[in-house]
Amino acid sequence: MKKRRLKVFRLGRIGYAEALRIQKQTEQAIISGQETDTLFLLEHPHVYTIGRRAKNDGILASPEILKAIGAEVFETDRGGKITYHGLGQIVGYPVINLSLFKEDVHNYVRCLEEVLIKTVAEYGIEAFRIEGLTGVHTKEGKIAAIGVHIKRWVTTHGFALNVNTDLSYFNWIIACEGEPVTSMEKILGRQIDLSEVEDKIIKSFSEVFDFDEVVETQFDFKAKGESAKR
């Protein structure tokens, strides 16, 4: 049996629209067989993203407030409702071929939850699923959101883990099912190095999705015709 290989790119701080373009480029390359399974880890500037299940009244902030807090708004093709991405939060975009793993959307989402549960457990944080809801929860609130899109069994979008996140930005939206949110920093009472958490995410991701080989390399923005906003 052919070994499964995962490429990992840490993109740093990058705008939402740019990250979406990179995902879609990679999606097409994987569908055409020109690229292997890929995991992008990154941090977004302040942005609210609207999923396919969102209602128009989910954003509470006026255009003036959005400008004042420096937040953009994007409509996306992922599942789920409205969520926030921003500084101090690790966003993961797996672009992988589920035909090489398991063609089951619900199983895929449960696996993403397991990756994050295993990751925060490394810090002594007890996280869990709540039946009927998507994402990862703690006794203090939701610590990670998940929203995915799948085309020909190739995934885009993914997860967002609140590490050192400014949780006040969630006050301007009705996030997901309206449940309270928390962060690793809030639970532990200290800031955590993002690259250290990324290391643990990569380890957990490779274990849960049963990859034989993980290759981490620098993303060539020039070759892709993009420029990172760092």
C-alpha positions as CSV (number, residue, x, y, z in Angstrom):
1,M,0.0,0.0,0.0
2,K,1.3,3.5,-0.9
3,K,2.4,5.5,2.0
4,R,0.4,8.6,2.8
5,R,2.3,11.9,2.9
6,L,1.3,15.2,4.4
7,K,2.9,18.5,3.4
8,V,2.7,21.2,6.1
9,F,3.0,25.0,5.5
10,R,3.1,27.6,8.3
11,L,2.0,30.7,6.5
12,G,2.3,33.1,9.4
13,R,-0.1,36.1,9.4
14,I,-2.0,36.3,6.2
15,G,-5.3,37.9,5.0
16,Y,-8.4,35.8,4.7
17,A,-8.9,36.3,0.9
18,E,-5.3,35.4,0.2
19,A,-5.5,32.2,2.3
20,L,-8.7,31.2,0.5
21,R,-7.0,31.6,-2.9
22,I,-4.2,29.4,-1.8
23,Q,-6.6,26.8,-0.5
24,K,-8.5,26.7,-3.8
25,Q,-5.3,26.5,-5.9
26,T,-4.2,23.6,-3.7
27,E,-7.7,22.0,-3.9
28,Q,-7.5,21.9,-7.7
29,A,-4.0,20.6,-7.7
30,I,-5.0,17.7,-5.4
31,I,-8.1,16.9,-7.5
32,S,-6.0,16.8,-10.6
33,G,-3.4,14.6,-8.9
34,Q,-0.6,17.2,-9.1
35,E,-0.3,17.8,-5.4
36,T,-0.3,15.7,-2.2
37,D,-2.4,16.2,1.0
38,T,-1.6,19.6,2.6
39,L,-2.1,21.3,6.0
40,F,-1.9,25.1,6.2
41,L,-1.4,26.6,9.6
42,L,-1.7,30.4,9.9
43,E,-3.0,33.5,11.7
44,H,-5.6,35.9,10.3
45,P,-6.0,39.6,10.9
46,H,-9.4,40.4,12.5
47,V,-12.1,39.0,10.2
48,Y,-15.7,37.6,10.6
49,T,-16.5,34.8,8.2
50,I,-20.1,33.9,7.3
51,G,-20.8,30.2,6.5
52,R,-23.6,28.7,4.5
53,R,-25.9,28.2,7.5
54,A,-25.6,31.8,8.8
55,K,-28.5,34.3,9.0
56,N,-28.1,37.9,8.0
57,D,-28.5,39.1,11.6
58,G,-25.6,37.2,13.0
59,I,-23.2,40.2,12.9
60,L,-24.2,42.7,15.6
61,A,-21.5,45.3,14.8
62,S,-22.4,48.2,12.5
63,P,-20.1,49.1,9.6
64,E,-18.8,51.9,11.7
65,I,-17.9,49.6,14.6
66,L,-16.3,47.1,12.2
67,K,-14.1,49.9,10.9
68,A,-13.3,51.0,14.5
69,I,-12.2,47.5,15.6
70,G,-10.4,46.8,12.3
71,A,-12.4,43.8,11.3
72,E,-13.4,42.6,7.8
73,V,-16.4,40.5,6.8
74,F,-16.3,37.6,4.3
75,E,-19.0,35.3,3.0
76,T,-17.6,31.8,2.4
77,D,-18.6,28.4,1.0
78,R,-17.8,26.5,4.2
79,G,-20.4,24.9,6.4
80,G,-21.5,26.4,9.7
81,K,-22.6,29.9,10.7
82,I,-20.6,33.0,11.7
83,T,-17.3,32.9,13.4
84,Y,-14.3,35.1,14.2
85,H,-10.7,34.7,13.2
86,G,-8.0,37.0,14.5
87,L,-4.6,37.5,16.2
88,G,-3.6,34.9,18.7
89,Q,-5.7,32.2,17.1
90,I,-4.3,29.3,15.1
91,V,-6.3,28.6,12.0
92,G,-5.8,25.2,10.2
93,Y,-6.8,24.6,6.6
94,P,-6.4,20.9,5.7
95,V,-6.6,20.3,2.0
96,I,-6.7,16.6,1.9
97,N,-8.2,13.8,-0.3
98,L,-10.7,11.9,1.8
99,S,-10.8,9.2,-0.8
100,L,-7.4,8.2,0.5
101,F,-8.7,8.2,4.1
102,K,-12.4,7.7,4.5
103,E,-15.2,9.2,2.4
104,D,-17.3,10.3,5.3
105,V,-18.0,14.0,6.0
106,H,-19.2,13.4,9.6
107,N,-16.2,11.2,10.4
108,Y,-13.9,13.9,9.0
109,V,-15.3,16.6,11.3
110,R,-15.1,14.2,14.3
111,C,-11.4,13.6,13.4
112,L,-10.7,17.3,13.3
113,E,-12.3,17.6,16.7
114,E,-10.1,14.8,17.9
115,V,-7.0,16.5,16.7
116,L,-7.8,19.6,18.7
117,I,-8.9,17.7,21.8
118,K,-5.5,15.8,21.8
119,T,-3.6,19.1,21.2
120,V,-5.1,21.0,24.2
121,A,-4.8,17.9,26.4
122,E,-1.0,18.4,26.0
123,Y,-1.5,21.5,28.2
124,G,-3.7,19.8,30.7
125,I,-6.9,21.2,29.2
126,E,-9.9,18.8,29.3
127,A,-11.9,19.4,26.1
128,F,-14.8,17.4,24.7
129,R,-17.6,17.3,22.1
130,I,-21.2,18.3,22.7
131,E,-23.7,16.1,20.9
132,G,-25.5,18.0,18.1
133,L,-22.8,20.7,18.0
134,T,-19.7,21.0,15.9
135,G,-16.4,22.1,17.5
136,V,-14.4,21.6,20.7
137,H,-15.7,22.6,24.1
138,T,-14.4,23.0,27.7
139,K,-16.2,23.7,30.9
140,E,-15.3,27.3,30.4
141,G,-16.8,27.5,26.9
142,K,-16.0,26.7,23.3
143,I,-12.3,26.7,22.5
144,A,-12.3,25.7,18.8
145,A,-14.6,26.1,15.9
146,I,-14.8,23.9,12.8
147,G,-16.3,24.6,9.4
148,V,-15.5,22.6,6.2
149,H,-16.2,22.4,2.5
150,I,-15.7,19.3,0.4
151,K,-15.4,19.1,-3.4
152,R,-14.9,15.7,-5.0
153,W,-13.8,14.4,-1.5
154,V,-11.1,17.1,-1.3
155,T,-11.4,19.3,1.8
156,T,-11.0,23.0,2.3
157,H,-11.5,25.4,5.2
158,G,-11.1,23.7,8.6
159,F,-10.6,24.8,12.2
160,A,-9.8,27.7,14.5
161,L,-8.2,27.2,17.9
162,N,-8.3,30.1,20.4
163,V,-4.9,30.2,21.9
164,N,-4.1,33.9,22.9
165,T,-7.2,35.2,21.2
166,D,-8.9,38.5,22.2
167,L,-12.3,37.1,23.0
168,S,-14.0,40.5,23.0
169,Y,-14.3,40.2,19.2
170,F,-16.8,37.5,19.7
171,N,-19.1,40.0,21.4
172,W,-20.0,41.5,18.0
173,I,-21.4,38.3,16.5
174,I,-23.8,35.5,17.4
175,A,-21.1,32.8,17.0
176,C,-22.3,29.4,15.9
177,E,-25.0,28.3,18.4
178,G,-24.5,31.3,20.7
179,E,-22.4,29.4,23.2
180,P,-19.8,31.1,25.3
181,V,-16.2,31.0,24.1
182,T,-12.8,30.7,25.8
183,S,-9.1,30.4,25.0
184,M,-6.1,28.5,26.1
185,E,-4.7,31.7,27.6
186,K,-7.9,32.3,29.6
187,I,-7.9,28.7,31.0
188,L,-4.2,28.5,31.8
189,G,-3.8,32.1,32.9
190,R,-0.8,32.7,30.6
191,Q,0.1,33.3,27.0
192,I,1.3,30.3,24.9
193,D,3.8,30.3,22.1
194,L,1.8,29.8,18.9
195,S,4.6,27.9,17.1
196,E,4.7,25.4,20.0
197,V,1.0,24.8,19.7
198,E,1.4,24.4,15.9
199,D,3.9,21.7,16.6
200,K,1.4,19.8,18.7
201,I,-1.3,20.2,16.1
202,I,0.9,18.8,13.4
203,K,1.7,15.8,15.6
204,S,-1.9,15.2,16.5
205,F,-3.1,15.7,12.9
206,S,-0.7,13.1,11.5
207,E,-1.7,10.6,14.2
208,V,-5.4,11.0,13.8
209,F,-5.4,11.0,10.0
210,D,-2.8,8.2,9.9
211,F,-0.1,9.8,7.8
212,D,3.1,7.8,7.3
213,E,5.2,10.8,6.5
214,V,5.0,14.6,7.4
215,V,7.1,17.0,5.4
216,E,7.2,20.7,6.5
217,T,8.5,23.2,4.1
218,Q,8.3,26.9,3.2
219,F,5.5,28.1,1.0
220,D,6.6,29.7,-2.3
221,F,4.4,32.7,-2.5
222,K,6.1,34.0,-5.6
223,A,5.5,30.8,-7.5
224,K,1.9,30.9,-6.5
225,G,1.6,34.6,-7.5
226,E,0.7,35.7,-4.0
227,S,2.3,37.8,-1.3
228,A,2.0,37.2,2.4
229,K,0.7,39.9,4.7
230,R,3.0,39.4,7.7
